[in-house]
């Protein structure tokens, strides 16, 4: 589409295919998509594509269509082959060849099987149909308006939505939820009289193998159906959902299912009827089951009206306390969607203990690609290393998160209608990395980053872009909230520093700093007991100040400012040093980016340059506010004599 950044699919990425002869065998809509991709590349670069047997450099073959997503890739006697028994597999195999570039047509390679390790790889869009008076068009969105909705209805031209589906398929994503989990009045109607609009979006995404999901309000039988109750055990409520769901599938036969935020931050749920989350999820699962659909029930449930004076109530405990007693009670097509950390997508949190505590329940792990607490796409902050640490975390010292997440991997989307898709062009790396890690949770994120850089920028500026992004997550961590304590952000919009912004609020996000020390005591021995929610060995590791990792110390313990970390520094000196280091690293990254002028598209370079100016301003503000706050609290000077206000 004219004027839109091609992200990781520029024309040049298709040159290796477009200059060669390709044979495509098979039929069906997704095979037609692959054929169209190859034909367009050949038209640009002079190659050829055929569905008849002839001498060729690349064979793409669909052998039946069993719905699978894997493919077999190999090269022998000068011919590269991709064979799949499912149409989606052929599509993913084609994009595998695109990623490999010229390397796909060199040497010999024994056939190898490529298979996604997680069946569901989904993006949740927090998009509103009607612009919300507080949250706007996209809640926690930092890349403009919605791709799907405009002026209170589906966009008239869905060509860009199709292009979006192409980008997602190219990195392995296979499902999209098209509206906000906070379902307002207008959005609720997408389930019933406005389902045709959702069907239009599904039609635009279908050529690239996407299944559409819809966020629904638990109160829909009352809001839309005129019933006096939404009690999940009421037969009339179940019948209403069954009928409404059948109409959805009549409009969208390949519909994926529902996403539900219930009894969370004011959203309605089964608690109003003294029912459990399993009661609510299973009622929806029963409505979806005849059609092959799934309900994704979010586990983000806690008391958001907490008394800040009460140190016994711990928001971090809430999801585990609510859901572990229900293990084994959820239907097979009900997936409990769990945030990767126990709080709320902070730059540093421990892995949620809930993920390893429900072996009888299908769990999906939820990440946040949109950078709500990590710079809001005004800061360069590549999250691949953080996500990889989560996915490789051994919940019981053995089984990793990426293996436990049988329900799939989900991320809150960071995309909007901005010309660069993600506002900050470098934030595209987060979207791409999520897709590739969802396909292969154990993949090296730095290899994935190199893939994205090569596809997006080519070889010229690759080293510089890599230098800017590789350590950017830890840089962001250095100049923001220290040692896992979290938050310290401006209330409401969550951008920029406010050390006490949530300290006396009902949201349960405290640091408890006083003149002697800071941090939250979550030990079993003297605190909230949260550390005891983990299996061994982690419960023991986190319980002790001596063994708790430095980067999580203030999440689990309240310690003095002169407490010595494993690094050998005191807590207060660590705070000072990291905040100065973080700003220096942003300054260095800005200079590296400036040196790439002439090697990067001018519009893209200018946008990133502008974002770096804001990142540096904000990082300096974080440094000065955090350092000054803790200097004034502790009275301990910086041993290096730097300026603290």
Secondary structure by P-SEA (a helix, b strand, c coil): cccccccccccccaaaaaabbbbbbbbcaaaaaaaaaaaaaaaacccccccccccccbbbbbcccccccbbbbbccccbbbbbbccaaaaaaaaaaaaaaccccccccccbbbbbbccccbbbbbccccccccccccccccccccccccccccccccaaaaaaaaaaaaaacccccccccccccccccccccccaaaaaaaaaaacccbbbbbbbbbcccccccccccccccccaaaaaaaaaaaaaaaaaccccbbbbbbcccccccccccccccaaaaaaaaaaaacccbbbbbccccccccccccccccccccccccccccccccccccccccccccccccccccccccccccccccbbbbbbbbccccccccccccccaaaaaaaaaacccccccccccccccbbbbcccccccccccccccaaaaaaaaaaaaacccccaaaaaaaaaaacccccaaaaaaaaccaaaaaaaaacccccccccccccccccccccccccccccccccccccccccccccccccccccccccaaaaaaacccccccccccccccccccccccccccaaaaaaaaaaaaaaaaaaaaaaaaaacccccaaaaaaaaaaaaaaaaaaaaaaaaaaaaaaaacccccccccccc
